[in-house]
Amino acid sequence: MDPALYRRRVEEAAAAIRETTTLDANIGLILGTGLGALADEIEAEASIAYDAIPHFPLSTVESHHGRLIAGRLDGVPVWAMQGRFHLYEGYGPKEITFPVRVLAALGVETLLISNAAGGMNTNFRRGDLMLVTDHINLQGANPLIGPNDDDWGPRFPDMSMPYDEGLRRLAEEAALEQAIKLQQGVYVAVEGPNLETRAEYRFLRGIGADAVGMSTVPEVIVARHMGLRCLAVSVITDECFPDALEPVSIADVLAAAAEAEPKLTALMRALVSGIV
């Protein structure tokens, strides 16, 4: 897509959102699997269906609601995406990261993300939370491919620290205060939508990944391109140990995410309050 057209669409989407609310917020939340209930804790000034926002993609995953919430969480102004987009839905990398560009245009400076992931580190257990310390992109796609918009960010953005060190320290302190077990590790993003084979889990663990999922990395790449601080937390929804691998259904994944949701919700609330 022509960069000028893409930028114009981002600006049009942001302008349409601005017509519904006067909220001024510099924190953005992507409420993926495991954080849906956090939306109910937000005192909303506006709740906008994705199909009402010009040029926005539409969520096709049953567990993703598909609305943008503008409001306050414990008094702190936030923009919250209830539902995200994935390559496996048939969208391209620029489409699934379009909302991140829009959030930045709305004034977001810090992006907090949740996701569901399979745990490959043998110290992890179903229902654990993992603070993402780094990532590996094996999706075969990158949202920065194509002409670069220099006003948004550099042609070759640095990724030596994609997940903000200060935010991670804040998460560690919040978890300690609330007695929440918080694992840490490297997240690897694959395209999906199928889960991995035993051989693939061995390979992914062998290259240094602790958890595997199908999202987050493209969003973080674009956020860092635009200078946003990022933090991501994974809900470990299944144990992906090749020598003891059990079949997993989406119902199992959603059940594990629901069990972990109170912990993740408490952690994100503490983070939002601590950033201010």
C-alpha positions as CSV (number, residue, x, y, z in Angstrom):
1,M,0.0,0.0,0.0
2,D,1.1,3.5,-0.8
3,P,2.7,5.0,2.4
4,A,0.8,8.3,2.0
5,L,-2.5,6.4,1.7
6,Y,-1.7,4.3,4.7
7,R,-0.8,7.3,6.8
8,R,-4.0,9.1,5.6
9,R,-6.1,6.1,6.7
10,V,-4.4,6.1,10.1
11,E,-5.2,9.8,10.5
12,E,-8.8,9.3,9.4
13,A,-9.3,6.5,11.9
14,A,-7.8,8.6,14.7
15,A,-9.9,11.6,13.7
16,A,-13.1,9.5,13.8
17,I,-12.3,8.2,17.2
18,R,-11.6,11.7,18.4
19,E,-15.2,12.7,17.4
20,T,-16.5,10.2,20.0
21,T,-14.5,11.3,23.0
22,T,-12.2,14.0,24.4
23,L,-10.2,11.5,26.4
24,D,-6.5,12.4,26.6
25,A,-4.6,9.2,27.5
26,N,-1.0,8.1,26.9
27,I,-1.4,4.5,28.0
28,G,-2.7,1.9,25.5
29,L,-3.8,-1.7,26.4
30,I,-4.1,-4.6,24.0
31,L,-6.4,-6.9,25.9
32,G,-5.7,-10.3,24.3
33,T,-6.5,-13.7,25.7
34,G,-6.6,-13.5,29.5
35,L,-7.4,-9.8,29.9
36,G,-10.9,-9.6,28.4
37,A,-12.5,-9.0,31.9
38,L,-10.2,-6.0,32.5
39,A,-12.5,-4.1,30.0
40,D,-15.3,-4.4,32.5
41,E,-13.1,-2.6,35.1
42,I,-12.6,0.5,32.8
43,E,-15.0,3.4,33.5
44,A,-15.7,4.0,29.8
45,E,-16.3,7.4,28.2
46,A,-16.8,5.7,24.8
47,S,-16.9,2.1,23.5
48,I,-16.4,2.0,19.8
49,A,-17.0,-1.2,17.7
50,Y,-14.1,-1.8,15.3
51,D,-16.5,-1.8,12.3
52,A,-17.4,1.8,13.2
53,I,-13.8,3.0,12.9
54,P,-12.7,3.8,9.3
55,H,-10.2,1.3,7.8
56,F,-10.0,-0.8,11.0
57,P,-9.7,-4.5,10.6
58,L,-12.4,-6.7,12.2
59,S,-11.8,-9.4,14.8
60,T,-12.7,-12.9,13.5
61,V,-11.6,-14.8,16.5
62,E,-14.5,-15.8,18.8
63,S,-12.7,-14.9,22.0
64,H,-11.8,-11.4,20.8
65,H,-14.7,-8.9,21.2
66,G,-13.6,-6.2,18.7
67,R,-14.1,-2.8,20.3
68,L,-12.0,0.1,21.4
69,I,-12.7,1.5,24.8
70,A,-11.8,5.0,25.9
71,G,-12.0,5.5,29.6
72,R,-10.3,5.4,33.0
73,L,-8.9,2.5,34.9
74,D,-8.6,3.3,38.6
75,G,-8.8,6.9,37.6
76,V,-6.0,6.6,35.0
77,P,-7.0,7.5,31.4
78,V,-6.4,4.6,29.0
79,W,-7.2,3.4,25.5
80,A,-8.0,-0.3,25.5
81,M,-8.3,-2.6,22.5
82,Q,-10.6,-5.5,23.4
83,G,-9.5,-7.9,20.8
84,R,-6.6,-7.9,18.3
85,F,-5.8,-9.2,14.9
86,H,-3.5,-12.1,13.6
87,L,-1.8,-13.1,10.4
88,Y,-3.7,-16.4,10.5
89,E,-7.0,-14.5,10.0
90,G,-5.8,-13.6,6.6
91,Y,-4.6,-10.1,7.3
92,G,-1.3,-8.7,6.3
93,P,1.3,-7.4,8.8
94,K,0.4,-3.7,8.1
95,E,-3.3,-4.5,8.6
96,I,-2.8,-6.2,12.0
97,T,-0.6,-3.4,13.3
98,F,-2.8,-0.6,11.9
99,P,-4.4,-0.1,15.4
100,V,-1.0,0.5,17.0
101,R,-0.4,3.3,14.5
102,V,-3.8,4.7,15.4
103,L,-3.1,4.5,19.1
104,A,0.1,6.4,18.6
105,A,-1.7,9.0,16.6
106,L,-4.1,9.3,19.6
107,G,-1.2,10.1,21.9
108,V,-0.3,6.7,23.3
109,E,3.3,6.6,24.6
110,T,3.2,3.3,26.6
111,L,1.7,0.0,25.3
112,L,0.8,-2.9,27.6
113,I,0.0,-6.2,25.9
114,S,-1.4,-9.6,26.9
115,N,-1.4,-12.8,25.0
116,A,-1.9,-16.6,25.3
117,A,1.1,-18.8,24.8
118,G,2.2,-22.4,25.0
119,G,4.9,-22.9,27.6
120,M,8.0,-24.7,26.5
121,N,10.2,-24.0,29.5
122,T,9.9,-27.0,31.8
123,N,9.8,-24.7,34.8
124,F,6.5,-23.3,33.5
125,R,3.0,-24.6,34.4
126,R,-0.4,-24.1,32.9
127,G,-1.9,-20.9,34.3
128,D,1.5,-19.2,34.9
129,L,2.1,-15.6,33.8
130,M,5.3,-14.9,31.9
131,L,6.8,-11.4,31.6
132,V,8.2,-11.2,28.1
133,T,11.9,-10.2,28.2
134,D,12.6,-10.6,24.5
135,H,11.2,-12.1,21.4
136,I,12.0,-14.1,18.2
137,N,10.0,-13.4,15.0
138,L,9.4,-16.6,13.0
139,Q,6.2,-15.3,11.3
140,G,7.9,-14.8,8.0
141,A,6.5,-11.3,7.9
142,N,7.4,-7.8,9.1
143,P,5.1,-4.8,9.2
144,L,8.0,-2.4,8.4
145,I,8.7,-4.0,4.9
146,G,8.1,-1.4,2.2
147,P,8.8,2.3,2.0
148,N,9.5,3.9,5.4
149,D,7.6,6.9,6.8
150,D,10.4,8.9,8.4
151,D,7.9,11.0,10.4
152,W,6.9,7.8,12.2
153,G,10.3,6.2,12.8
154,P,13.7,5.3,11.3
155,R,14.2,3.0,8.4
156,F,16.2,0.6,10.6
157,P,14.8,0.8,14.2
158,D,16.9,-0.6,17.0
159,M,15.4,-3.7,18.7
160,S,18.1,-4.3,21.4
161,M,15.5,-3.7,24.1
162,P,12.0,-4.1,22.7
163,Y,10.4,-4.6,26.1
164,D,11.1,-1.6,28.4
165,E,13.4,-2.3,31.3
166,G,11.7,0.2,33.6
167,L,8.2,-1.3,32.9
168,R,9.5,-4.8,33.5
169,R,10.9,-3.7,36.9
170,L,7.5,-2.2,37.7
171,A,5.8,-5.4,36.8
172,E,8.2,-7.4,39.0
173,E,7.6,-5.1,41.9
174,A,3.8,-5.3,41.5
175,A,3.9,-9.1,41.2
176,L,5.9,-9.3,44.4
177,E,3.6,-7.0,46.3
178,Q,0.6,-9.0,45.3
179,A,2.1,-12.4,45.7
180,I,1.7,-13.2,42.0
181,K,4.1,-15.8,40.6
182,L,5.7,-14.1,37.5
183,Q,7.9,-16.2,35.2
184,Q,10.1,-14.5,32.7
185,G,11.2,-15.6,29.3
186,V,11.5,-15.2,25.5
187,Y,8.4,-15.3,23.4
188,V,8.5,-16.7,19.9
189,A,5.9,-15.7,17.4
190,V,4.8,-18.1,14.7
191,E,2.1,-17.7,12.0
192,G,-0.4,-20.3,13.1
193,P,-3.2,-21.1,13.3
194,N,-2.3,-24.8,14.0
195,L,-0.4,-25.6,17.2
196,E,3.1,-27.0,16.9
197,T,4.4,-30.5,16.4
198,R,6.7,-32.2,18.9
199,A,9.6,-31.6,16.6
200,E,8.7,-27.9,16.2
201,Y,8.5,-27.5,20.0
202,R,12.0,-29.1,20.3
203,F,13.3,-26.7,17.6
204,L,11.7,-23.6,19.2
205,R,13.0,-24.4,22.6
206,G,16.4,-25.2,21.1
207,I,16.7,-21.7,19.6
208,G,16.0,-20.0,23.0
209,A,12.3,-19.6,23.2
210,D,10.4,-20.2,26.5
211,A,6.9,-19.7,25.1
212,V,5.2,-19.7,21.7
213,G,2.3,-17.7,20.4
214,M,0.8,-16.1,17.3
215,S,0.7,-12.4,18.1
216,T,2.4,-9.5,19.9
217,V,5.7,-9.3,17.9
218,P,4.3,-7.4,14.9
219,E,2.6,-4.9,17.3
220,V,5.8,-4.4,19.3
221,I,7.9,-3.9,16.2
222,V,5.5,-1.1,15.1
223,A,5.3,0.4,18.6
224,R,9.0,0.5,18.9
225,H,9.3,2.0,15.4
226,M,7.2,4.9,16.7
227,G,9.0,5.2,19.9
228,L,6.4,3.7,22.3
229,R,7.5,1.9,25.4
230,C,6.3,-1.7,25.5
231,L,5.5,-4.4,28.0
232,A,4.0,-7.8,27.3
233,V,2.7,-10.6,29.6
234,S,1.8,-14.1,28.4
235,V,-0.7,-16.4,30.0
236,I,0.8,-19.9,29.7
237,T,-2.3,-21.8,28.6
238,D,-0.7,-25.2,28.0
239,E,2.5,-27.2,28.7
240,C,4.4,-27.9,25.4
241,F,6.8,-30.5,26.5
242,P,7.6,-32.8,23.5
243,D,8.1,-36.0,25.5
244,A,4.9,-35.6,27.4
245,L,2.7,-33.7,24.9
246,E,-1.1,-33.9,25.3
247,P,-3.6,-32.8,22.7
248,V,-5.0,-29.3,23.3
249,S,-8.3,-27.7,22.2
250,I,-9.2,-24.1,22.0
251,A,-11.6,-24.8,24.9
252,D,-8.6,-25.9,27.0
253,V,-6.7,-22.7,26.1
254,L,-9.6,-20.4,27.0
255,A,-10.2,-22.3,30.3
256,A,-6.6,-21.8,31.3
257,A,-6.7,-18.1,30.3
258,A,-9.9,-17.7,32.4
259,E,-8.2,-19.2,35.4
260,A,-5.2,-16.9,35.1
261,E,-7.3,-13.8,34.4
262,P,-7.7,-12.5,38.0
263,K,-3.9,-12.5,38.4
264,L,-3.2,-10.8,35.1
265,T,-6.0,-8.3,35.6
266,A,-4.5,-7.4,39.1
267,L,-1.0,-7.1,37.6
268,M,-2.1,-4.8,34.7
269,R,-4.1,-2.6,37.1
270,A,-1.0,-2.2,39.3
271,L,1.1,-1.4,36.2
272,V,-1.3,1.3,34.9
273,S,-1.4,2.9,38.3
274,G,2.4,2.7,38.7
275,I,3.1,4.3,35.3
276,V,1.5,7.6,36.3
